[in-house]
């Protein structure tokens, strides 16, 4: 699995499997990065809002693998909606992580978290954010730029005026909650979709319908969920600090049949993510 990549629209290759680091503190994130890299991971995902970029950077510098062999993603905080604040935040992220460049930089949300999916869509502000990211791309501070949590009209807003098209859109996508129309729209526009929380924060692990299919292939529910997203053409970035889970999440050398994929697409939607039900995750909304 570790050698499998997708190619972004600008030719940059991105590993299909990455490690998510949400809710990990600096020390835990540093160790998780070291453990993941030793297991074979080369794709690490963080964000300014996670407040662990320093820890991720420490893990990168101490993991024993050359920086060039790693693919590092971070995200511009959702509240930063003007050119200067975004430009400053990019420099701060580079400093915190101790890196010369970021492989992929993403706008974390089209709206500040406290206004997530509210009436104000921040269309004009996001154009300004995107301009700052284009400039960072042109100067080599970042190798690819993209979006997160953007709906079709949010993406269209960027496409209408950009000089450089978004290369990814990172969205919530898992068995029982797969935005298939948004995925198709992005893919038609040559935008790779990344799936965060691909195991539904663990809420899908006890789903009897999914377990039947996982048992059929002799895999865990988590592995079935990850394979499902990959067969939809998505990058998956499951979050864990547990090395055993890291290993299991990478054991995806099986194929789900078309019929079983259809079944998984139609699993009843999960309404409750337990302790992770507070979404959007940083707004306290």
C-alpha positions, 0 to 999 in steps of 0.5 A: 500500500505504501508504494501506491500513489495518485498523481495530482493535476500538476504532476505531483505524486501523493501517497494513497494512504496517509496518517492523520494527526487530529487531537494529537498533542505535540509529543504524541504527534512526534512519536506517531510520525516516527512510528508511522514512518518506521512502518512505511508511511510517507504521507502525514497530515496536520493543520494549523488548527491541530496545534501540533505542527511543531510536534509533527515537524519534530517527528519528521526531523527525527524519523530517519527518512529524508525529507524529500521522501515524505509528503506533508500536508497542513491546512490554513486555519478556517478563520484566516480569510485575508491575504496577509493573515494567510501569507503570515500563517504559511510562514509560521507553519514552515517555521513551526515544522522546521521545513523549507516547503510544504507538499500540500497546503489546504484551506481548512474550511470555506467558512470559519468554524463558528459559521460553518455552513451558515448563510455567509459563504465567504466567496470573496474572502476565499478568493483572497485566501486562494491568491495567497496560496497561489503566490506561496505555490509560485515561490516554492513554499508549497508544492500543491494547493487545495481545499477542504470541506468545500461544497460544489459552489465553494469550489466553483467560486475558486475555479471561476477566478483562479490562476492555479486550479485546486488540486485536492478537496479533503472532505468527510467521506466514509461508509454511511456518509459518502458525498458521491455527487461532490466526489464526482464533481471534483473528479470531473474537474481533475481535483483529487478527493481526500477522505478524512475520518474514513473510519467515521471516528470509529462509529462504523466499527459496530455496524452489522451490515459492514461487518458482514462484508468485512468478514466476507473478505477476511478483513476488519471493518476498518480495513473494509472502510479504507478499501472502500474509499480507495476504490472510489479513487480517494486518498485516505488519512486515518488518524491513530497514534497506535502502531498496531492500528497503523499497520492494520490500516495499511493492509489493504491488499484485497478488492471489494466487488462492485456489488459489495461496493454498492451495498456499502454506498447505501449503508444507513447514514450514521447520525451520531459520532459519539464523543466526536459528534461536535462538528465542526471540530474547532468552532464549539458550534 
